[in-house]
Amino acid sequence: MTQEELREMYIERLKREKQCWISSMTGINPNVLSKFKHGKIDLYPYLFVKLEAYLLNN
């Protein structure tokens, strides 16, 4: 999976869940998630794995 595919998946999930909830469940800072959502940054590999696991398992 690429950063862009994960970003699209994340944006789709935000239609059902709040960013603060996803942040608390993954342990990723909400500011980092916001910047990732808007395409300003790519996630570090360890954060990528956390978010990917959360999105695929829920």
CNS distance restraints for C-alpha pairs under 8 A (distance, minus, plus):
assign (resid   1 and name CA) (resid   5 and name CA) 6.19 0.50 0.50
assign (resid   1 and name CA) (resid   6 and name CA) 6.80 0.50 0.50
assign (resid   2 and name CA) (resid   6 and name CA) 6.27 0.50 0.50
assign (resid   3 and name CA) (resid   7 and name CA) 6.05 0.50 0.50
assign (resid   3 and name CA) (resid  42 and name CA) 6.51 0.50 0.50
assign (resid   3 and name CA) (resid  43 and name CA) 7.46 0.50 0.50
assign (resid   3 and name CA) (resid  48 and name CA) 7.85 0.50 0.50
assign (resid   4 and name CA) (resid   8 and name CA) 6.23 0.50 0.50
assign (resid   5 and name CA) (resid   9 and name CA) 6.23 0.50 0.50
assign (resid   6 and name CA) (resid  10 and name CA) 6.04 0.50 0.50
assign (resid   6 and name CA) (resid  52 and name CA) 6.78 0.50 0.50
assign (resid   7 and name CA) (resid  11 and name CA) 6.15 0.50 0.50
assign (resid   7 and name CA) (resid  36 and name CA) 7.06 0.50 0.50
assign (resid   7 and name CA) (resid  37 and name CA) 6.02 0.50 0.50
assign (resid   7 and name CA) (resid  39 and name CA) 7.93 0.50 0.50
assign (resid   8 and name CA) (resid  12 and name CA) 6.19 0.50 0.50
assign (resid   9 and name CA) (resid  13 and name CA) 6.26 0.50 0.50
assign (resid   9 and name CA) (resid  55 and name CA) 7.37 0.50 0.50
assign (resid  10 and name CA) (resid  14 and name CA) 6.27 0.50 0.50
assign (resid  10 and name CA) (resid  37 and name CA) 7.34 0.50 0.50
assign (resid  10 and name CA) (resid  55 and name CA) 7.15 0.50 0.50
assign (resid  11 and name CA) (resid  15 and name CA) 7.04 0.50 0.50
assign (resid  11 and name CA) (resid  37 and name CA) 6.64 0.50 0.50
assign (resid  12 and name CA) (resid  16 and name CA) 7.77 0.50 0.50
assign (resid  13 and name CA) (resid  17 and name CA) 6.19 0.50 0.50
assign (resid  13 and name CA) (resid  55 and name CA) 7.64 0.50 0.50
assign (resid  14 and name CA) (resid  18 and name CA) 5.89 0.50 0.50
assign (resid  14 and name CA) (resid  19 and name CA) 6.54 0.50 0.50
assign (resid  17 and name CA) (resid  21 and name CA) 6.87 0.50 0.50
assign (resid  17 and name CA) (resid  22 and name CA) 7.25 0.50 0.50
assign (resid  18 and name CA) (resid  22 and name CA) 6.58 0.50 0.50
assign (resid  19 and name CA) (resid  23 and name CA) 6.03 0.50 0.50
assign (resid  19 and name CA) (resid  30 and name CA) 6.77 0.50 0.50
assign (resid  19 and name CA) (resid  33 and name CA) 7.62 0.50 0.50
assign (resid  20 and name CA) (resid  24 and name CA) 6.18 0.50 0.50
assign (resid  20 and name CA) (resid  30 and name CA) 6.31 0.50 0.50
assign (resid  21 and name CA) (resid  25 and name CA) 6.20 0.50 0.50
assign (resid  22 and name CA) (resid  26 and name CA) 6.06 0.50 0.50
assign (resid  23 and name CA) (resid  27 and name CA) 5.52 0.50 0.50
assign (resid  23 and name CA) (resid  28 and name CA) 5.08 0.50 0.50
assign (resid  23 and name CA) (resid  29 and name CA) 6.03 0.50 0.50
assign (resid  23 and name CA) (resid  30 and name CA) 5.54 0.50 0.50
assign (resid  23 and name CA) (resid  33 and name CA) 7.50 0.50 0.50
assign (resid  24 and name CA) (resid  28 and name CA) 7.14 0.50 0.50
assign (resid  25 and name CA) (resid  54 and name CA) 7.89 0.50 0.50
assign (resid  26 and name CA) (resid  50 and name CA) 6.09 0.50 0.50
assign (resid  26 and name CA) (resid  51 and name CA) 6.42 0.50 0.50
assign (resid  26 and name CA) (resid  54 and name CA) 6.83 0.50 0.50
assign (resid  28 and name CA) (resid  32 and name CA) 7.00 0.50 0.50
assign (resid  28 and name CA) (resid  33 and name CA) 7.01 0.50 0.50
assign (resid  28 and name CA) (resid  47 and name CA) 6.97 0.50 0.50
assign (resid  29 and name CA) (resid  33 and name CA) 6.51 0.50 0.50
assign (resid  30 and name CA) (resid  34 and name CA) 6.10 0.50 0.50
assign (resid  31 and name CA) (resid  35 and name CA) 6.25 0.50 0.50
assign (resid  32 and name CA) (resid  36 and name CA) 6.09 0.50 0.50
assign (resid  33 and name CA) (resid  37 and name CA) 6.02 0.50 0.50
assign (resid  34 and name CA) (resid  38 and name CA) 6.36 0.50 0.50
assign (resid  35 and name CA) (resid  39 and name CA) 6.28 0.50 0.50
assign (resid  35 and name CA) (resid  40 and name CA) 5.19 0.50 0.50
assign (resid  35 and name CA) (resid  41 and name CA) 5.87 0.50 0.50
assign (resid  36 and name CA) (resid  40 and name CA) 5.90 0.50 0.50
assign (resid  36 and name CA) (resid  41 and name CA) 5.12 0.50 0.50
assign (resid  36 and name CA) (resid  42 and name CA) 5.96 0.50 0.50
assign (resid  36 and name CA) (resid  43 and name CA) 6.80 0.50 0.50
assign (resid  43 and name CA) (resid  47 and name CA) 5.83 0.50 0.50
assign (resid  43 and name CA) (resid  48 and name CA) 5.45 0.50 0.50
assign (resid  44 and name CA) (resid  48 and name CA) 6.03 0.50 0.50
assign (resid  45 and name CA) (resid  49 and name CA) 6.22 0.50 0.50
assign (resid  46 and name CA) (resid  50 and name CA) 6.44 0.50 0.50
assign (resid  47 and name CA) (resid  51 and name CA) 6.21 0.50 0.50
assign (resid  48 and name CA) (resid  52 and name CA) 5.94 0.50 0.50
assign (resid  49 and name CA) (resid  53 and name CA) 5.99 0.50 0.50
assign (resid  50 and name CA) (resid  54 and name CA) 6.29 0.50 0.50
assign (resid  51 and name CA) (resid  55 and name CA) 6.14 0.50 0.50
assign (resid  52 and name CA) (resid  56 and name CA) 6.02 0.50 0.50
assign (resid  53 and name CA) (resid  57 and name CA) 5.93 0.50 0.50
assign (resid  54 and name CA) (resid  58 and name CA) 6.22 0.50 0.50
